[in-house]
Amino acid sequence: MAGTQRRLSVTVARAVAVRLAKHIVELEQQLGDHERQLTELAQISQAALLLDEKGFQAISAAKCLPAS
């Protein structure tokens, strides 16, 4: 009985790990898509000049935009 429970636990843990790994990959893809979209928007906004400055990427430029 203990061996059966252990195998079941390993099977369940493995299935959960696979599901979580797939979810992480999906989230990374979404993050990449959102970063590309934000970069495109920043490039056509008043924040575009900041993108030329060292250390500024789309997210930091977009955060500065409301302050201007």
Secondary structure, DSSP 8 states (H G I E B T S, - for coil): -HHHHHHHHHHHHHHHHHHHHHHHHHHHHHHHHHHHHHHHHHHTSTTHHHHTSTT--HHHHHHHGGG-
